[in-house]
Amino acid sequence: MTYSKAYDKFPEHTLELETQPGIARATFQGELIAESKNAMRLHEGKYPATFYFPQEDVRMDLLQKTSHSTHCPFKGDASYWSIGSEPGPGENAVWGYESPFEQMLGLKDLLSFYADRVDIEGGD
């Protein structure tokens, strides 16, 4: 497990992962992609909160893993999936941290969706 030194350099940067009450859903072009009673919500700095769904509550049969990746100095390397196989709004619309930094182990086995491409509802 790798420890992120970014927290030492930027202690004012906050990340808080909390349980999302109720049922959270993610739909893409009207099709249910994820539904969970165990979704999490990540509050990071001044960014809008982001929903993360347990992978077992995501329709993985609708996703295609891609070679795209990004790096966050606070969370680690993100892997990406596309919804379907066609280029368009579903391309690289899903991400997750398969081996997050030690400080964000709660993100392991969770997936998130770009809110401008996938409709997300979270019930309180």
PyMOL CGO cylinders between C-alpha atoms (Angstrom):
from pymol import cmd
from pymol.cgo import CYLINDER

trace = [
    CYLINDER, 0.00, 0.00, 0.00, 1.33, 3.40, -0.94, 0.3, 1, 1, 1, 1, 1, 1,
    CYLINDER, 1.33, 3.40, -0.94, 1.13, 6.45, 1.28, 0.3, 1, 1, 1, 1, 1, 1,
    CYLINDER, 1.13, 6.45, 1.28, 0.43, 9.83, -0.36, 0.3, 1, 1, 1, 1, 1, 1,
    CYLINDER, 0.43, 9.83, -0.36, 2.75, 12.62, 0.71, 0.3, 1, 1, 1, 1, 1, 1,
    CYLINDER, 2.75, 12.62, 0.71, 0.36, 15.18, -0.84, 0.3, 1, 1, 1, 1, 1, 1,
    CYLINDER, 0.36, 15.18, -0.84, -1.51, 15.33, 2.47, 0.3, 1, 1, 1, 1, 1, 1,
    CYLINDER, -1.51, 15.33, 2.47, 1.71, 16.39, 4.19, 0.3, 1, 1, 1, 1, 1, 1,
    CYLINDER, 1.71, 16.39, 4.19, 2.30, 19.17, 1.64, 0.3, 1, 1, 1, 1, 1, 1,
    CYLINDER, 2.30, 19.17, 1.64, -1.33, 20.36, 1.51, 0.3, 1, 1, 1, 1, 1, 1,
    CYLINDER, -1.33, 20.36, 1.51, -2.94, 19.68, 4.91, 0.3, 1, 1, 1, 1, 1, 1,
    CYLINDER, -2.94, 19.68, 4.91, -5.73, 22.16, 4.13, 0.3, 1, 1, 1, 1, 1, 1,
    CYLINDER, -5.73, 22.16, 4.13, -7.00, 19.90, 1.30, 0.3, 1, 1, 1, 1, 1, 1,
    CYLINDER, -7.00, 19.90, 1.30, -9.81, 17.87, 2.78, 0.3, 1, 1, 1, 1, 1, 1,
    CYLINDER, -9.81, 17.87, 2.78, -11.34, 14.58, 1.66, 0.3, 1, 1, 1, 1, 1, 1,
    CYLINDER, -11.34, 14.58, 1.66, -14.25, 13.06, 3.52, 0.3, 1, 1, 1, 1, 1, 1,
    CYLINDER, -14.25, 13.06, 3.52, -15.94, 9.84, 2.46, 0.3, 1, 1, 1, 1, 1, 1,
    CYLINDER, -15.94, 9.84, 2.46, -19.37, 9.33, 4.00, 0.3, 1, 1, 1, 1, 1, 1,
    CYLINDER, -19.37, 9.33, 4.00, -22.24, 6.87, 3.64, 0.3, 1, 1, 1, 1, 1, 1,
    CYLINDER, -22.24, 6.87, 3.64, -25.02, 8.11, 1.37, 0.3, 1, 1, 1, 1, 1, 1,
    CYLINDER, -25.02, 8.11, 1.37, -28.36, 7.54, 3.11, 0.3, 1, 1, 1, 1, 1, 1,
    CYLINDER, -28.36, 7.54, 3.11, -31.15, 5.90, 1.15, 0.3, 1, 1, 1, 1, 1, 1,
    CYLINDER, -31.15, 5.90, 1.15, -30.85, 4.42, -2.32, 0.3, 1, 1, 1, 1, 1, 1,
    CYLINDER, -30.85, 4.42, -2.32, -28.57, 6.03, -4.93, 0.3, 1, 1, 1, 1, 1, 1,
    CYLINDER, -28.57, 6.03, -4.93, -29.03, 5.39, -8.66, 0.3, 1, 1, 1, 1, 1, 1,
    CYLINDER, -29.03, 5.39, -8.66, -27.05, 6.11, -11.79, 0.3, 1, 1, 1, 1, 1, 1,
    CYLINDER, -27.05, 6.11, -11.79, -28.73, 6.01, -15.20, 0.3, 1, 1, 1, 1, 1, 1,
    CYLINDER, -28.73, 6.01, -15.20, -27.25, 6.50, -18.64, 0.3, 1, 1, 1, 1, 1, 1,
    CYLINDER, -27.25, 6.50, -18.64, -29.57, 7.48, -21.46, 0.3, 1, 1, 1, 1, 1, 1,
    CYLINDER, -29.57, 7.48, -21.46, -32.50, 6.12, -19.46, 0.3, 1, 1, 1, 1, 1, 1,
    CYLINDER, -32.50, 6.12, -19.46, -30.88, 2.77, -18.59, 0.3, 1, 1, 1, 1, 1, 1,
    CYLINDER, -30.88, 2.77, -18.59, -30.13, 1.91, -14.97, 0.3, 1, 1, 1, 1, 1, 1,
    CYLINDER, -30.13, 1.91, -14.97, -26.37, 1.42, -14.59, 0.3, 1, 1, 1, 1, 1, 1,
    CYLINDER, -26.37, 1.42, -14.59, -26.07, 1.32, -10.79, 0.3, 1, 1, 1, 1, 1, 1,
    CYLINDER, -26.07, 1.32, -10.79, -28.38, 1.15, -7.79, 0.3, 1, 1, 1, 1, 1, 1,
    CYLINDER, -28.38, 1.15, -7.79, -27.20, 0.83, -4.23, 0.3, 1, 1, 1, 1, 1, 1,
    CYLINDER, -27.20, 0.83, -4.23, -28.17, 1.16, -0.58, 0.3, 1, 1, 1, 1, 1, 1,
    CYLINDER, -28.17, 1.16, -0.58, -24.42, 1.29, 0.14, 0.3, 1, 1, 1, 1, 1, 1,
    CYLINDER, -24.42, 1.29, 0.14, -23.29, 4.20, -2.01, 0.3, 1, 1, 1, 1, 1, 1,
    CYLINDER, -23.29, 4.20, -2.01, -20.74, 6.61, -0.64, 0.3, 1, 1, 1, 1, 1, 1,
    CYLINDER, -20.74, 6.61, -0.64, -20.34, 10.34, -1.16, 0.3, 1, 1, 1, 1, 1, 1,
    CYLINDER, -20.34, 10.34, -1.16, -16.90, 11.94, -1.36, 0.3, 1, 1, 1, 1, 1, 1,
    CYLINDER, -16.90, 11.94, -1.36, -16.48, 15.57, -0.33, 0.3, 1, 1, 1, 1, 1, 1,
    CYLINDER, -16.48, 15.57, -0.33, -13.17, 16.87, -1.67, 0.3, 1, 1, 1, 1, 1, 1,
    CYLINDER, -13.17, 16.87, -1.67, -12.10, 20.43, -1.01, 0.3, 1, 1, 1, 1, 1, 1,
    CYLINDER, -12.10, 20.43, -1.01, -14.41, 22.90, -2.72, 0.3, 1, 1, 1, 1, 1, 1,
    CYLINDER, -14.41, 22.90, -2.72, -15.54, 20.45, -5.43, 0.3, 1, 1, 1, 1, 1, 1,
    CYLINDER, -15.54, 20.45, -5.43, -19.15, 19.24, -5.57, 0.3, 1, 1, 1, 1, 1, 1,
    CYLINDER, -19.15, 19.24, -5.57, -19.71, 15.95, -3.74, 0.3, 1, 1, 1, 1, 1, 1,
    CYLINDER, -19.71, 15.95, -3.74, -19.16, 12.85, -5.87, 0.3, 1, 1, 1, 1, 1, 1,
    CYLINDER, -19.16, 12.85, -5.87, -21.11, 9.59, -5.55, 0.3, 1, 1, 1, 1, 1, 1,
    CYLINDER, -21.11, 9.59, -5.55, -19.25, 6.27, -5.47, 0.3, 1, 1, 1, 1, 1, 1,
    CYLINDER, -19.25, 6.27, -5.47, -21.06, 2.96, -5.91, 0.3, 1, 1, 1, 1, 1, 1,
    CYLINDER, -21.06, 2.96, -5.91, -19.88, -0.46, -4.73, 0.3, 1, 1, 1, 1, 1, 1,
    CYLINDER, -19.88, -0.46, -4.73, -18.75, -2.35, -7.82, 0.3, 1, 1, 1, 1, 1, 1,
    CYLINDER, -18.75, -2.35, -7.82, -21.13, -5.22, -7.01, 0.3, 1, 1, 1, 1, 1, 1,
    CYLINDER, -21.13, -5.22, -7.01, -24.05, -2.77, -7.39, 0.3, 1, 1, 1, 1, 1, 1,
    CYLINDER, -24.05, -2.77, -7.39, -22.91, -1.58, -10.84, 0.3, 1, 1, 1, 1, 1, 1,
    CYLINDER, -22.91, -1.58, -10.84, -24.00, -3.25, -14.08, 0.3, 1, 1, 1, 1, 1, 1,
    CYLINDER, -24.00, -3.25, -14.08, -20.46, -4.26, -15.05, 0.3, 1, 1, 1, 1, 1, 1,
    CYLINDER, -20.46, -4.26, -15.05, -21.88, -6.15, -18.06, 0.3, 1, 1, 1, 1, 1, 1,
    CYLINDER, -21.88, -6.15, -18.06, -22.61, -2.73, -19.60, 0.3, 1, 1, 1, 1, 1, 1,
    CYLINDER, -22.61, -2.73, -19.60, -19.07, -1.41, -19.04, 0.3, 1, 1, 1, 1, 1, 1,
    CYLINDER, -19.07, -1.41, -19.04, -15.88, -1.85, -21.05, 0.3, 1, 1, 1, 1, 1, 1,
    CYLINDER, -15.88, -1.85, -21.05, -12.56, -1.23, -19.26, 0.3, 1, 1, 1, 1, 1, 1,
    CYLINDER, -12.56, -1.23, -19.26, -10.35, 1.19, -21.20, 0.3, 1, 1, 1, 1, 1, 1,
    CYLINDER, -10.35, 1.19, -21.20, -6.65, 2.01, -21.17, 0.3, 1, 1, 1, 1, 1, 1,
    CYLINDER, -6.65, 2.01, -21.17, -7.36, 5.57, -20.01, 0.3, 1, 1, 1, 1, 1, 1,
    CYLINDER, -7.36, 5.57, -20.01, -6.04, 6.53, -16.59, 0.3, 1, 1, 1, 1, 1, 1,
    CYLINDER, -6.04, 6.53, -16.59, -5.48, 9.65, -14.49, 0.3, 1, 1, 1, 1, 1, 1,
    CYLINDER, -5.48, 9.65, -14.49, -3.53, 10.39, -11.35, 0.3, 1, 1, 1, 1, 1, 1,
    CYLINDER, -3.53, 10.39, -11.35, -4.75, 12.22, -8.25, 0.3, 1, 1, 1, 1, 1, 1,
    CYLINDER, -4.75, 12.22, -8.25, -2.02, 13.10, -5.73, 0.3, 1, 1, 1, 1, 1, 1,
    CYLINDER, -2.02, 13.10, -5.73, -4.51, 12.50, -2.90, 0.3, 1, 1, 1, 1, 1, 1,
    CYLINDER, -4.51, 12.50, -2.90, -6.34, 9.37, -4.06, 0.3, 1, 1, 1, 1, 1, 1,
    CYLINDER, -6.34, 9.37, -4.06, -4.00, 7.55, -6.46, 0.3, 1, 1, 1, 1, 1, 1,
    CYLINDER, -4.00, 7.55, -6.46, -4.31, 6.28, -10.03, 0.3, 1, 1, 1, 1, 1, 1,
    CYLINDER, -4.31, 6.28, -10.03, -7.81, 6.02, -11.48, 0.3, 1, 1, 1, 1, 1, 1,
    CYLINDER, -7.81, 6.02, -11.48, -8.83, 3.36, -13.97, 0.3, 1, 1, 1, 1, 1, 1,
    CYLINDER, -8.83, 3.36, -13.97, -11.66, 4.05, -16.43, 0.3, 1, 1, 1, 1, 1, 1,
    CYLINDER, -11.66, 4.05, -16.43, -14.54, 2.21, -18.06, 0.3, 1, 1, 1, 1, 1, 1,
    CYLINDER, -14.54, 2.21, -18.06, -16.82, 3.21, -20.91, 0.3, 1, 1, 1, 1, 1, 1,
    CYLINDER, -16.82, 3.21, -20.91, -20.53, 2.58, -20.95, 0.3, 1, 1, 1, 1, 1, 1,
    CYLINDER, -20.53, 2.58, -20.95, -21.02, 0.50, -24.08, 0.3, 1, 1, 1, 1, 1, 1,
    CYLINDER, -21.02, 0.50, -24.08, -18.45, 0.20, -26.85, 0.3, 1, 1, 1, 1, 1, 1,
    CYLINDER, -18.45, 0.20, -26.85, -19.37, 3.16, -29.05, 0.3, 1, 1, 1, 1, 1, 1,
    CYLINDER, -19.37, 3.16, -29.05, -17.52, 6.50, -28.93, 0.3, 1, 1, 1, 1, 1, 1,
    CYLINDER, -17.52, 6.50, -28.93, -19.63, 9.25, -27.41, 0.3, 1, 1, 1, 1, 1, 1,
    CYLINDER, -19.63, 9.25, -27.41, -20.86, 10.40, -23.99, 0.3, 1, 1, 1, 1, 1, 1,
    CYLINDER, -20.86, 10.40, -23.99, -20.35, 6.96, -22.41, 0.3, 1, 1, 1, 1, 1, 1,
    CYLINDER, -20.35, 6.96, -22.41, -16.65, 6.90, -23.29, 0.3, 1, 1, 1, 1, 1, 1,
    CYLINDER, -16.65, 6.90, -23.29, -14.51, 6.88, -20.12, 0.3, 1, 1, 1, 1, 1, 1,
    CYLINDER, -14.51, 6.88, -20.12, -17.57, 8.01, -18.14, 0.3, 1, 1, 1, 1, 1, 1,
    CYLINDER, -17.57, 8.01, -18.14, -16.82, 5.70, -15.18, 0.3, 1, 1, 1, 1, 1, 1,
    CYLINDER, -16.82, 5.70, -15.18, -13.76, 5.62, -12.96, 0.3, 1, 1, 1, 1, 1, 1,
    CYLINDER, -13.76, 5.62, -12.96, -12.46, 3.92, -9.86, 0.3, 1, 1, 1, 1, 1, 1,
    CYLINDER, -12.46, 3.92, -9.86, -9.32, 3.61, -7.75, 0.3, 1, 1, 1, 1, 1, 1,
    CYLINDER, -9.32, 3.61, -7.75, -8.35, -0.05, -7.84, 0.3, 1, 1, 1, 1, 1, 1,
    CYLINDER, -8.35, -0.05, -7.84, -5.30, 0.55, -5.60, 0.3, 1, 1, 1, 1, 1, 1,
    CYLINDER, -5.30, 0.55, -5.60, -5.94, 3.86, -3.82, 0.3, 1, 1, 1, 1, 1, 1,
    CYLINDER, -5.94, 3.86, -3.82, -3.44, 5.51, -1.54, 0.3, 1, 1, 1, 1, 1, 1,
    CYLINDER, -3.44, 5.51, -1.54, -3.49, 4.33, 2.06, 0.3, 1, 1, 1, 1, 1, 1,
    CYLINDER, -3.49, 4.33, 2.06, -5.40, 7.41, 3.22, 0.3, 1, 1, 1, 1, 1, 1,
    CYLINDER, -5.40, 7.41, 3.22, -8.29, 6.70, 0.81, 0.3, 1, 1, 1, 1, 1, 1,
    CYLINDER, -8.29, 6.70, 0.81, -8.64, 2.91, 1.10, 0.3, 1, 1, 1, 1, 1, 1,
    CYLINDER, -8.64, 2.91, 1.10, -12.39, 3.44, 1.46, 0.3, 1, 1, 1, 1, 1, 1,
    CYLINDER, -12.39, 3.44, 1.46, -12.52, 4.07, -2.32, 0.3, 1, 1, 1, 1, 1, 1,
    CYLINDER, -12.52, 4.07, -2.32, -11.31, 0.57, -3.18, 0.3, 1, 1, 1, 1, 1, 1,
    CYLINDER, -11.31, 0.57, -3.18, -13.91, -1.43, -5.12, 0.3, 1, 1, 1, 1, 1, 1,
    CYLINDER, -13.91, -1.43, -5.12, -16.08, 1.68, -5.63, 0.3, 1, 1, 1, 1, 1, 1,
    CYLINDER, -16.08, 1.68, -5.63, -16.92, 3.27, -8.98, 0.3, 1, 1, 1, 1, 1, 1,
    CYLINDER, -16.92, 3.27, -8.98, -18.01, 6.79, -9.82, 0.3, 1, 1, 1, 1, 1, 1,
    CYLINDER, -18.01, 6.79, -9.82, -19.63, 8.40, -12.85, 0.3, 1, 1, 1, 1, 1, 1,
    CYLINDER, -19.63, 8.40, -12.85, -19.21, 11.79, -14.50, 0.3, 1, 1, 1, 1, 1, 1,
    CYLINDER, -19.21, 11.79, -14.50, -22.32, 13.69, -13.43, 0.3, 1, 1, 1, 1, 1, 1,
    CYLINDER, -22.32, 13.69, -13.43, -22.46, 15.60, -16.72, 0.3, 1, 1, 1, 1, 1, 1,
    CYLINDER, -22.46, 15.60, -16.72, -22.83, 12.31, -18.65, 0.3, 1, 1, 1, 1, 1, 1,
    CYLINDER, -22.83, 12.31, -18.65, -24.70, 10.04, -16.25, 0.3, 1, 1, 1, 1, 1, 1,
    CYLINDER, -24.70, 10.04, -16.25, -27.80, 11.00, -14.25, 0.3, 1, 1, 1, 1, 1, 1,
    CYLINDER, -27.80, 11.00, -14.25, -27.24, 10.39, -10.56, 0.3, 1, 1, 1, 1, 1, 1,
    CYLINDER, -27.24, 10.39, -10.56, -29.88, 10.48, -7.83, 0.3, 1, 1, 1, 1, 1, 1,
    CYLINDER, -29.88, 10.48, -7.83, -29.20, 10.03, -4.16, 0.3, 1, 1, 1, 1, 1, 1,
    CYLINDER, -29.20, 10.03, -4.16, -32.01, 9.62, -1.69, 0.3, 1, 1, 1, 1, 1, 1,
    CYLINDER, -32.01, 9.62, -1.69, -31.81, 11.06, 1.77, 0.3, 1, 1, 1, 1, 1, 1,
]
cmd.load_cgo(trace, "trace")
